[in-house]
Amino acid sequence: MAQHQVRRVYLKAYESVSHARRSIGEYIELYNRKRPHSSLADQTPDEAYFATLPAIKSAA
């Protein structure tokens, strides 16, 4: 992870609590759902997690 992304979340003075929540939520979204991780074979954490779950059969 690039250091500038970490600084953006942890070393920033936010305007309000709601602004901090929104900004941190956006970072979590990026980290878990959009950013591939080399330790997960270039999958996102969400992709790696959901790939381990058994398939759900839909009702006919």
Biopython code that builds the backbone (N, CA, C, O; Angstrom):
import numpy as np
from Bio.PDB.StructureBuilder import StructureBuilder

atoms = [
    (1, "MET", "N", (0.842, -1.167, 0.000)),
    (1, "MET", "CA", (0.000, 0.000, 0.000)),
    (1, "MET", "C", (0.891, 1.234, 0.000)),
    (1, "MET", "O", (1.883, 1.292, 0.727)),
    (2, "ALA", "N", (0.547, 2.184, -0.788)),
    (2, "ALA", "CA", (1.335, 3.403, -0.865)),
    (2, "ALA", "C", (1.207, 4.177, 0.446)),
    (2, "ALA", "O", (0.132, 4.253, 1.041)),
    (3, "GLN", "N", (2.319, 4.742, 0.875)),
    (3, "GLN", "CA", (2.322, 5.484, 2.129)),
    (3, "GLN", "C", (1.376, 6.680, 2.107)),
    (3, "GLN", "O", (0.803, 7.034, 3.137)),
    (4, "HIS", "N", (1.208, 7.304, 0.941)),
    (4, "HIS", "CA", (0.321, 8.470, 0.892)),
    (4, "HIS", "C", (-1.117, 8.093, 1.219)),
    (4, "HIS", "O", (-1.859, 8.919, 1.751)),
    (5, "GLN", "N", (-1.526, 6.868, 0.916)),
    (5, "GLN", "CA", (-2.884, 6.436, 1.254)),
    (5, "GLN", "C", (-3.038, 6.287, 2.761)),
    (5, "GLN", "O", (-4.068, 6.665, 3.320)),
    (6, "VAL", "N", (-2.037, 5.746, 3.414)),
    (6, "VAL", "CA", (-2.095, 5.588, 4.862)),
    (6, "VAL", "C", (-2.127, 6.950, 5.523)),
    (6, "VAL", "O", (-2.922, 7.168, 6.438)),
    (7, "ARG", "N", (-1.290, 7.863, 5.088)),
    (7, "ARG", "CA", (-1.263, 9.204, 5.667)),
    (7, "ARG", "C", (-2.591, 9.919, 5.478)),
    (7, "ARG", "O", (-3.032, 10.666, 6.352)),
    (8, "ARG", "N", (-3.229, 9.691, 4.333)),
    (8, "ARG", "CA", (-4.500, 10.354, 4.050)),
    (8, "ARG", "C", (-5.542, 10.003, 5.104)),
    (8, "ARG", "O", (-6.376, 10.839, 5.449)),
    (9, "VAL", "N", (-5.506, 8.799, 5.610)),
    (9, "VAL", "CA", (-6.496, 8.358, 6.586)),
    (9, "VAL", "C", (-6.061, 8.678, 8.010)),
    (9, "VAL", "O", (-6.839, 9.249, 8.775)),
    (10, "TYR", "N", (-4.851, 8.326, 8.377)),
    (10, "TYR", "CA", (-4.441, 8.393, 9.769)),
    (10, "TYR", "C", (-3.812, 9.713, 10.197)),
    (10, "TYR", "O", (-3.866, 10.054, 11.379)),
    (11, "LEU", "N", (-3.232, 10.449, 9.295)),
    (11, "LEU", "CA", (-2.528, 11.664, 9.687)),
    (11, "LEU", "C", (-3.254, 12.927, 9.253)),
    (11, "LEU", "O", (-2.638, 13.984, 9.117)),
    (12, "LYS", "N", (-4.539, 12.823, 9.038)),
    (12, "LYS", "CA", (-5.306, 13.948, 8.542)),
    (12, "LYS", "C", (-6.185, 14.504, 9.654)),
    (12, "LYS", "O", (-6.772, 13.757, 10.437)),
    (13, "ALA", "N", (-6.264, 15.831, 9.708)),
    (13, "ALA", "CA", (-7.216, 16.485, 10.608)),
    (13, "ALA", "C", (-8.514, 16.655, 9.832)),
    (13, "ALA", "O", (-8.555, 17.389, 8.845)),
    (14, "TYR", "N", (-9.555, 15.994, 10.263)),
    (14, "TYR", "CA", (-10.832, 16.033, 9.558)),
    (14, "TYR", "C", (-11.665, 17.218, 10.025)),
    (14, "TYR", "O", (-11.513, 17.703, 11.147)),
    (15, "GLU", "N", (-12.545, 17.674, 9.143)),
    (15, "GLU", "CA", (-13.408, 18.815, 9.446)),
    (15, "GLU", "C", (-14.460, 18.467, 10.496)),
    (15, "GLU", "O", (-14.855, 19.317, 11.294)),
    (16, "SER", "N", (-14.903, 17.230, 10.490)),
    (16, "SER", "CA", (-15.954, 16.798, 11.416)),
    (16, "SER", "C", (-15.891, 15.278, 11.547)),
    (16, "SER", "O", (-15.171, 14.604, 10.810)),
    (17, "VAL", "N", (-16.646, 14.767, 12.482)),
    (17, "VAL", "CA", (-16.717, 13.320, 12.663)),
    (17, "VAL", "C", (-17.335, 12.679, 11.429)),
    (17, "VAL", "O", (-16.868, 11.635, 10.974)),
    (18, "SER", "N", (-18.377, 13.289, 10.885)),
    (18, "SER", "CA", (-19.018, 12.708, 9.699)),
    (18, "SER", "C", (-18.069, 12.699, 8.502)),
    (18, "SER", "O", (-18.088, 11.762, 7.704)),
    (19, "HIS", "N", (-17.247, 13.726, 8.373)),
    (19, "HIS", "CA", (-16.261, 13.758, 7.286)),
    (19, "HIS", "C", (-15.216, 12.663, 7.488)),
    (19, "HIS", "O", (-14.803, 12.014, 6.527)),
    (20, "ALA", "N", (-14.792, 12.458, 8.719)),
    (20, "ALA", "CA", (-13.822, 11.396, 9.013)),
    (20, "ALA", "C", (-14.415, 10.030, 8.696)),
    (20, "ALA", "O", (-13.752, 9.190, 8.087)),
    (21, "ARG", "N", (-15.657, 9.804, 9.105)),
    (21, "ARG", "CA", (-16.308, 8.517, 8.826)),
    (21, "ARG", "C", (-16.416, 8.265, 7.332)),
    (21, "ARG", "O", (-16.145, 7.160, 6.862)),
    (22, "ARG", "N", (-16.813, 9.293, 6.584)),
    (22, "ARG", "CA", (-16.960, 9.150, 5.137)),
    (22, "ARG", "C", (-15.612, 8.847, 4.488)),
    (22, "ARG", "O", (-15.512, 7.951, 3.649)),
    (23, "SER", "N", (-14.583, 9.586, 4.871)),
    (23, "SER", "CA", (-13.257, 9.412, 4.282)),
    (23, "SER", "C", (-12.673, 8.036, 4.615)),
    (23, "SER", "O", (-12.103, 7.375, 3.747)),
    (24, "ILE", "N", (-12.813, 7.616, 5.851)),
    (24, "ILE", "CA", (-12.297, 6.306, 6.251)),
    (24, "ILE", "C", (-13.097, 5.199, 5.579)),
    (24, "ILE", "O", (-12.530, 4.180, 5.184)),
    (25, "GLY", "N", (-14.397, 5.383, 5.444)),
    (25, "GLY", "CA", (-15.227, 4.416, 4.726)),
    (25, "GLY", "C", (-14.800, 4.264, 3.278)),
    (25, "GLY", "O", (-14.769, 3.152, 2.750)),
    (26, "GLU", "N", (-14.467, 5.385, 2.629)),
    (26, "GLU", "CA", (-13.986, 5.341, 1.244)),
    (26, "GLU", "C", (-12.670, 4.577, 1.158)),
    (26, "GLU", "O", (-12.447, 3.817, 0.216)),
    (27, "TYR", "N", (-11.802, 4.781, 2.141)),
    (27, "TYR", "CA", (-10.523, 4.075, 2.158)),
    (27, "TYR", "C", (-10.732, 2.568, 2.333)),
    (27, "TYR", "O", (-10.088, 1.767, 1.654)),
    (28, "ILE", "N", (-11.619, 2.190, 3.231)),
    (28, "ILE", "CA", (-11.902, 0.769, 3.448)),
    (28, "ILE", "C", (-12.482, 0.148, 2.188)),
    (28, "ILE", "O", (-12.128, -0.975, 1.827)),
    (29, "GLU", "N", (-13.365, 0.868, 1.520)),
    (29, "GLU", "CA", (-13.939, 0.410, 0.244)),
    (29, "GLU", "C", (-12.823, 0.154, -0.773)),
    (29, "GLU", "O", (-12.808, -0.884, -1.435)),
    (30, "LEU", "N", (-11.907, 1.086, -0.892)),
    (30, "LEU", "CA", (-10.780, 0.934, -1.814)),
    (30, "LEU", "C", (-9.936, -0.279, -1.428)),
    (30, "LEU", "O", (-9.604, -1.103, -2.281)),
    (31, "TYR", "N", (-9.595, -0.387, -0.162)),
    (31, "TYR", "CA", (-8.696, -1.438, 0.290)),
    (31, "TYR", "C", (-9.297, -2.832, 0.139)),
    (31, "TYR", "O", (-8.604, -3.758, -0.281)),
    (32, "ASN", "N", (-10.564, -2.992, 0.473)),
    (32, "ASN", "CA", (-11.181, -4.323, 0.471)),
    (32, "ASN", "C", (-11.827, -4.724, -0.841)),
    (32, "ASN", "O", (-11.864, -5.912, -1.164)),
    (33, "ARG", "N", (-12.335, -3.775, -1.601)),
    (33, "ARG", "CA", (-13.135, -4.132, -2.772)),
    (33, "ARG", "C", (-12.513, -3.769, -4.110)),
    (33, "ARG", "O", (-12.891, -4.335, -5.135)),
    (34, "LYS", "N", (-11.566, -2.836, -4.122)),
    (34, "LYS", "CA", (-11.063, -2.357, -5.411)),
    (34, "LYS", "C", (-9.573, -2.586, -5.630)),
    (34, "LYS", "O", (-9.130, -2.678, -6.775)),
    (35, "ARG", "N", (-8.795, -2.680, -4.563)),
    (35, "ARG", "CA", (-7.341, -2.756, -4.684)),
    (35, "ARG", "C", (-6.864, -4.200, -4.611)),
    (35, "ARG", "O", (-7.005, -4.843, -3.571)),
    (36, "PRO", "N", (-6.294, -4.726, -5.711)),
    (36, "PRO", "CA", (-5.744, -6.086, -5.675)),
    (36, "PRO", "C", (-4.537, -6.163, -4.732)),
    (36, "PRO", "O", (-3.778, -5.202, -4.602)),
    (37, "HIS", "N", (-4.375, -7.295, -4.092)),
    (37, "HIS", "CA", (-3.262, -7.517, -3.174)),
    (37, "HIS", "C", (-2.383, -8.630, -3.737)),
    (37, "HIS", "O", (-2.884, -9.689, -4.115)),
    (38, "SER", "N", (-1.103, -8.398, -3.791)),
    (38, "SER", "CA", (-0.195, -9.405, -4.347)),
    (38, "SER", "C", (-0.205, -10.683, -3.505)),
    (38, "SER", "O", (-0.029, -11.776, -4.041)),
    (39, "SER", "N", (-0.407, -10.554, -2.199)),
    (39, "SER", "CA", (-0.436, -11.743, -1.338)),
    (39, "SER", "C", (-1.689, -12.589, -1.543)),
    (39, "SER", "O", (-1.766, -13.714, -1.050)),
    (40, "LEU", "N", (-2.667, -12.054, -2.265)),
    (40, "LEU", "CA", (-3.904, -12.785, -2.563)),
    (40, "LEU", "C", (-4.000, -13.110, -4.046)),
    (40, "LEU", "O", (-5.092, -13.172, -4.610)),
    (41, "ALA", "N", (-2.843, -13.318, -4.671)),
    (41, "ALA", "CA", (-2.791, -13.642, -6.104)),
    (41, "ALA", "C", (-3.468, -12.558, -6.934)),
    (41, "ALA", "O", (-4.204, -12.843, -7.879)),
    (42, "ASP", "N", (-3.203, -11.316, -6.562)),
    (42, "ASP", "CA", (-3.753, -10.141, -7.253)),
    (42, "ASP", "C", (-5.274, -10.087, -7.257)),
    (42, "ASP", "O", (-5.882, -9.554, -8.185)),
    (43, "GLN", "N", (-5.878, -10.637, -6.222)),
    (43, "GLN", "CA", (-7.317, -10.493, -6.012)),
    (43, "GLN", "C", (-7.539, -9.436, -4.931)),
    (43, "GLN", "O", (-6.633, -9.132, -4.154)),
    (44, "THR", "N", (-8.736, -8.887, -4.889)),
    (44, "THR", "CA", (-9.089, -8.023, -3.770)),
    (44, "THR", "C", (-9.419, -8.915, -2.576)),
    (44, "THR", "O", (-9.730, -10.091, -2.769)),
    (45, "PRO", "N", (-9.362, -8.397, -1.354)),
    (45, "PRO", "CA", (-9.761, -9.213, -0.210)),
    (45, "PRO", "C", (-11.185, -9.760, -0.348)),
    (45, "PRO", "O", (-11.442, -10.907, 0.020)),
    (46, "ASP", "N", (-12.103, -8.960, -0.868)),
    (46, "ASP", "CA", (-13.468, -9.454, -1.076)),
    (46, "ASP", "C", (-13.496, -10.627, -2.050)),
    (46, "ASP", "O", (-14.168, -11.625, -1.794)),
    (47, "GLU", "N", (-12.778, -10.520, -3.157)),
    (47, "GLU", "CA", (-12.747, -11.612, -4.141)),
    (47, "GLU", "C", (-12.177, -12.880, -3.525)),
    (47, "GLU", "O", (-12.710, -13.971, -3.729)),
    (48, "ALA", "N", (-11.092, -12.737, -2.770)),
    (48, "ALA", "CA", (-10.466, -13.902, -2.145)),
    (48, "ALA", "C", (-11.405, -14.543, -1.125)),
    (48, "ALA", "O", (-11.507, -15.768, -1.061)),
    (49, "TYR", "N", (-12.081, -13.736, -0.342)),
    (49, "TYR", "CA", (-13.002, -14.269, 0.666)),
    (49, "TYR", "C", (-14.183, -14.981, 0.016)),
    (49, "TYR", "O", (-14.483, -16.126, 0.355)),
    (50, "PHE", "N", (-14.847, -14.313, -0.907)),
    (50, "PHE", "CA", (-16.046, -14.900, -1.500)),
    (50, "PHE", "C", (-15.729, -16.122, -2.358)),
    (50, "PHE", "O", (-16.602, -16.963, -2.569)),
    (51, "ALA", "N", (-14.519, -16.236, -2.847)),
    (51, "ALA", "CA", (-14.128, -17.418, -3.622)),
    (51, "ALA", "C", (-14.047, -18.663, -2.737)),
    (51, "ALA", "O", (-14.107, -19.783, -3.244)),
    (52, "THR", "N", (-13.911, -18.479, -1.427)),
    (52, "THR", "CA", (-13.815, -19.620, -0.516)),
    (52, "THR", "C", (-15.173, -20.130, -0.052)),
    (52, "THR", "O", (-15.261, -21.214, 0.524)),
    (53, "LEU", "N", (-16.223, -19.370, -0.292)),
    (53, "LEU", "CA", (-17.557, -19.770, 0.159)),
    (53, "LEU", "C", (-18.175, -20.767, -0.807)),
    (53, "LEU", "O", (-17.954, -20.683, -2.015)),
    (54, "PRO", "N", (-18.940, -21.702, -0.286)),
    (54, "PRO", "CA", (-19.611, -22.643, -1.190)),
    (54, "PRO", "C", (-20.674, -21.912, -2.010)),
    (54, "PRO", "O", (-21.282, -20.948, -1.545)),
    (55, "ALA", "N", (-20.880, -22.378, -3.210)),
    (55, "ALA", "CA", (-21.880, -21.770, -4.087)),
    (55, "ALA", "C", (-23.273, -22.012, -3.516)),
    (55, "ALA", "O", (-23.563, -23.084, -2.986)),
    (56, "ILE", "N", (-24.115, -21.015, -3.632)),
    (56, "ILE", "CA", (-25.496, -21.129, -3.167)),
    (56, "ILE", "C", (-26.365, -21.480, -4.360)),
    (56, "ILE", "O", (-26.358, -20.785, -5.376)),
    (57, "LYS", "N", (-27.107, -22.556, -4.226)),
    (57, "LYS", "CA", (-27.992, -22.967, -5.314)),
    (57, "LYS", "C", (-29.259, -22.127, -5.255)),
    (57, "LYS", "O", (-29.863, -21.977, -4.193)),
    (58, "SER", "N", (-29.655, -21.588, -6.386)),
    (58, "SER", "CA", (-30.879, -20.796, -6.418)),
    (58, "SER", "C", (-32.089, -21.716, -6.541)),
    (58, "SER", "O", (-32.009, -22.794, -7.130)),
    (59, "ALA", "N", (-33.189, -21.279, -5.986)),
    (59, "ALA", "CA", (-34.427, -22.068, -6.055)),
    (59, "ALA", "C", (-34.952, -22.081, -7.480)),
    (59, "ALA", "O", (-34.908, -21.063, -8.171)),
    (60, "ALA", "N", (-35.446, -23.225, -7.922)),
    (60, "ALA", "CA", (-35.944, -23.350, -9.297)),
    (60, "ALA", "C", (-37.353, -22.846, -9.431)),
    (60, "ALA", "O", (-37.919, -22.880, -10.523)),
]
sb = StructureBuilder()
sb.init_structure("model")
sb.init_model(0)
sb.init_chain("A")
sb.init_seg("    ")
for serial, (resi, resn, name, xyz) in enumerate(atoms, 1):
    if name == "N":
        sb.init_residue(resn, " ", resi, " ")
    sb.init_atom(name, np.array(xyz, "f"), 0.0, 1.0, " ", f" {name:<3s}", serial, name[0])
structure = sb.get_structure()
